[in-house]
Amino acid sequence: MDQVDNKKLIHDTVVATLAALNSQPKPQDCYKATEARLYAYPVLLENIKRYKLDIRDLKKEKNTEKSKDITCWGGTSGVRLTPEEKQAAKIMAVEIKLERDTAEVNRINKAMLRLERMNSEEDVAFIKRLYFQGLDLAGLAEFMGESLAAIQRRRTRLVRQLALMLYGAEALI
């Protein structure tokens, strides 16, 4: 029995290891994920503003209704939340979203600062125009007086640098 258990353990370990290796992001995945994060940046900034306003409004709101829709189950019985607890739960949910989006904006900001230290202000402005202001590659090529091919190469180089900053060695796999 002991030898059978060891073989099963080894088999399960190998299967789990192979599954983990296959699920590792590929460089192209990190590149695409970096672009998605850059395109999301302006939306995240708007979300942060909206979440702050929502929290302010929720804190001003007086909730006097009895909670009928939120029940906490513990063991065999449910406990209805008070209006204050329900309000606190709503505020906490928005605060969690605010923290998550703020953390992502901060990560992108730090990567952009590192990019500027490694390259130039012009490269950072290039990324901002392309991803934050929504210029397309052709418009950016015309604006900068460069060929479309040069703009594409520059974008690829800069996004790969940012991917390495955001994902570390995963971007090299």
C-alpha positions in Angstrom: 0.0 0.0 0.0 2.8 2.4 0.9 4.4 2.1 -2.6 1.0 2.6 -4.3 0.4 5.8 -2.2 3.9 7.1 -3.1 3.3 6.5 -6.8 -0.1 8.3 -6.6 1.5 11.2 -4.7 4.3 11.4 -7.4 1.7 11.2 -10.2 -0.5 13.9 -8.6 2.5 16.2 -8.0 3.7 15.8 -11.6 0.2 16.5 -12.9 -0.2 19.6 -10.7 3.3 20.9 -11.7 2.5 20.5 -15.4 -0.8 22.2 -15.0 0.9 25.1 -13.2 3.5 25.4 -15.9 0.9 25.5 -18.6 -1.1 28.2 -16.8 1.9 30.5 -16.5 1.4 33.7 -18.5 3.3 33.9 -21.8 5.1 37.1 -22.8 2.4 37.8 -25.2 -0.2 37.5 -22.4 1.8 39.9 -20.2 2.0 42.3 -23.2 -1.7 42.2 -23.8 -2.4 42.5 -20.1 -0.2 45.5 -19.8 -2.0 47.1 -22.7 -5.4 46.3 -21.1 -4.1 48.0 -17.8 -2.9 51.1 -19.7 -6.2 51.4 -21.6 -8.1 51.0 -18.3 -6.2 53.8 -16.5 -8.5 56.7 -17.4 -11.5 54.6 -16.5 -9.9 53.7 -13.1 -9.3 57.4 -12.4 -13.0 58.2 -13.1 -14.0 55.2 -10.9 -11.9 56.6 -8.0 -13.7 60.0 -8.3 -17.1 58.3 -8.4 -16.4 55.9 -5.5 -15.3 58.9 -3.3 -18.6 60.6 -4.1 -20.6 57.5 -3.5 -18.9 57.0 -0.1 -19.6 60.6 0.8 -23.3 60.2 -0.2 -23.7 56.9 1.6 -22.3 58.4 4.8 -24.8 61.3 4.6 -27.7 59.0 3.9 -30.0 58.2 6.8 -31.2 54.6 6.5 -34.3 54.0 8.6 -35.7 51.0 6.8 -35.6 47.5 8.2 -33.3 45.2 6.3 -35.2 42.6 4.4 -32.7 41.6 1.8 -29.5 41.1 3.8 -29.4 38.3 6.2 -26.3 36.8 7.8 -26.5 33.0 8.4 -24.5 31.5 11.2 -25.1 27.9 12.1 -28.8 27.1 11.9 -30.3 30.6 12.2 -30.2 33.8 10.3 -29.6 37.3 11.8 -31.1 40.3 10.1 -28.8 43.3 9.8 -29.8 46.6 11.4 -30.1 49.6 9.0 -26.8 50.9 10.3 -25.1 47.6 9.6 -26.5 47.4 6.2 -25.3 51.0 5.5 -21.9 50.1 6.8 -21.7 47.1 4.5 -22.6 49.2 1.5 -19.9 51.7 2.4 -17.4 49.0 3.0 -18.1 47.4 -0.4 -17.5 50.8 -2.2 -14.3 51.4 -0.1 -13.0 48.0 -1.2 -13.5 49.0 -4.9 -11.8 52.3 -4.2 -8.8 50.7 -2.6 -8.5 48.1 -5.5 -8.7 50.8 -8.2 -6.4 53.2 -6.3 -3.8 50.4 -5.9 -3.9 49.7 -9.6 -3.5 53.4 -10.5 -0.6 53.6 -8.1 1.1 50.5 -9.8 0.7 52.1 -13.2 2.0 55.5 -12.0 5.1 53.8 -10.5 5.8 51.9 -13.7 5.4 55.1 -15.7 7.9 56.9 -13.4 10.4 54.0 -13.8 9.8 54.1 -17.6 10.7 57.8 -17.5 13.9 57.2 -15.6 14.9 54.4 -18.0 13.9 56.3 -21.2 12.7 59.8 -21.5 9.8 62.1 -20.8 8.9 61.9 -24.5 8.4 58.1 -24.2 6.1 58.6 -21.2 4.2 61.2 -23.2 4.0 58.7 -26.1 2.4 56.1 -23.8 0.0 58.7 -22.4 -1.2 59.9 -25.8 -1.6 56.3 -27.1 -3.4 54.7 -24.0 -4.6 57.5 -21.8 -5.8 60.0 -24.4 -6.9 57.5 -27.0 -4.9 58.5 -30.0 -4.6 55.7 -32.6 -1.2 54.7 -34.0 -1.8 56.4 -37.4 -2.8 59.7 -35.6 0.2 59.4 -33.3 2.5 58.8 -36.3 1.2 61.9 -38.0 1.3 64.0 -34.8 5.0 63.0 -34.1 6.1 63.1 -37.8 7.3 59.5 -37.8 6.4 56.5 -39.9 3.7 54.1 -38.7 6.3 51.3 -38.5 8.5 53.4 -36.3 5.5 54.1 -34.0 4.6 50.5 -33.8 8.2 49.5 -32.9 8.3 52.2 -30.2 5.0 51.0 -28.8 6.2 47.4 -28.7 9.4 48.3 -27.0 7.8 50.6 -24.4 4.9 48.2 -23.6 7.4 45.3 -23.2 9.4 47.4 -20.7 6.2 48.3 -18.8 5.2 44.6 -18.8 8.5 43.7 -17.3 8.0 46.3 -14.6 4.4 45.2 -13.8 4.9 41.4 -14.1 8.6 40.8 -13.5 10.1 37.7 -14.8 6.7 36.3 -15.8 6.9 38.7 -18.8 10.1 36.9 -20.0 8.7 33.3 -20.0 
